[in-house]
Amino acid sequence: MAKAKLFSLDTYEKDADKEYASYQIRVNEDIIVTLKNPLRIREDNRTRLFELLPELAFEDETPTTEDVKRITPLMLEVLQLVGDENVGLLVDRISGDLSVIMAIFQDYFREIGLGEASLSED
């Protein structure tokens, strides 16, 4: 009689961790926030994430005041959708600094392998 093969969920999760890397940011000495790959987040968060991405585009190389007002909360929402339970600490710390928000946002997309998120429509 053939013996059934037994596979471990831990093995699949470790393989997914290797293939679909996360992005980590140290917020302070004790706290690291993990921004997960979109393939590793809940389906409702992933759906919302991909709805938001086109809304982040603006027409010119340099964003207008209106662009900044519009995209800043959207970028923060993206971070919250992909972030772990500590993401609120990151968002609280960076919420007033658009240059930091944009840098994290672009580095995140580049590092997880989805390319650099372009905020302009060049």
NORCOR-V513309 format. One record per pair of residues at least 12 apart in sequence whose ideal C-beta (glycine too) atoms are under 10 Angstrom apart, sorted by the first residue. I is the first residue (numbers start at 1). GAP is how many residues later the second one is. If there is no record, write none. Layout:
# NORCOR-V513309
{{I/GAP} {I/GAP}}
This chain:
# NORCOR-V513309
{{13/27} {16/21} {16/23} {16/24} {17/19} {17/20} {17/23} {19/18} {19/20} {19/21} {19/94} {20/16} {20/17} {20/18} {20/19} {20/20} {20/92} {20/93} {21/15} {21/16} {21/19} {21/90} {21/91} {21/92} {22/12} {22/13} {22/14} {22/15} {22/18} {22/60} {22/61} {22/62} {22/86} {22/89} {22/90} {23/12} {23/13} {23/14} {23/59} {23/60} {23/81} {23/84} {23/85} {23/86} {23/87} {23/88} {23/89} {24/60} {24/87} {25/54} {25/58} {25/61} {25/62} {25/65} {25/68} {25/69} {25/79} {25/82} {25/83} {26/64} {27/59} {27/60} {27/62} {27/63} {27/64} {27/65} {27/66} {27/67} {28/61} {28/65} {30/56} {31/55} {31/58} {31/59} {31/62} {32/52} {32/54} {32/58} {33/46} {33/50} {33/51} {33/52} {33/53} {33/54} {33/55} {33/56} {33/57} {33/58} {33/60} {33/71} {34/48} {34/49} {34/50} {34/51} {34/52} {34/53} {35/43} {35/44} {35/45} {35/46} {35/47} {35/48} {35/49} {35/52} {35/55} {35/69} {35/70} {35/72} {35/73} {35/74} {35/76} {35/77} {36/45} {36/46} {36/47} {36/48} {36/51} {36/72} {36/76} {37/45} {37/71} {37/74} {37/75} {37/76} {37/77} {38/12} {38/15} {38/40} {38/43} {38/44} {38/71} {38/74} {38/76} {39/73} {39/74} {39/75} {40/42} {40/72} {41/40} {41/41} {41/42} {41/43} {42/39} {44/37} {45/33} {45/35} {45/36} {45/37} {45/38} {46/35} {46/36} {47/34} {48/29} {48/30} {48/32} {48/33} {49/28} {49/29} {49/32} {49/33} {50/31} {52/19} {52/22} {52/23} {52/25} {52/26} {52/29} {53/21} {53/25} {53/56} {53/61} {53/64} {53/65} {54/67} {55/15} {55/16} {55/19} {55/22} {55/23} {56/14} {56/15} {56/18} {56/19} {56/22} {56/46} {56/49} {56/61} {56/62} {56/63} {56/64} {57/14} {57/60} {57/61} {57/62} {57/63} {57/64} {57/65} {58/12} {58/13} {58/60} {58/61} {58/62} {58/63} {59/61} {59/62} {59/63} {60/60} {60/61} {60/62} {61/58} {61/59} {61/60} {61/61} {62/58} {63/35} {63/39} {63/56} {63/57} {67/52} {67/53} {68/30} {68/34} {71/27} {71/30} {71/31} {71/34} {71/48} {72/23} {72/24} {72/25} {72/26} {72/29} {72/30} {73/22} {73/28} {74/31} {74/45} {75/16} {75/19} {75/23} {75/26} {75/27} {75/29} {75/30} {75/31} {75/33} {75/42} {75/44} {76/14} {76/15} {76/18} {76/19} {76/25} {76/29} {77/14} {78/23} {78/26} {78/27} {78/30} {78/31} {78/39} {79/12} {79/15} {79/16} {79/22} {79/25} {79/26} {79/29} {82/26} {82/27} {82/30} {83/25} {90/14} {102/15} {102/17} {105/12} {105/14} {106/12} {106/13}}
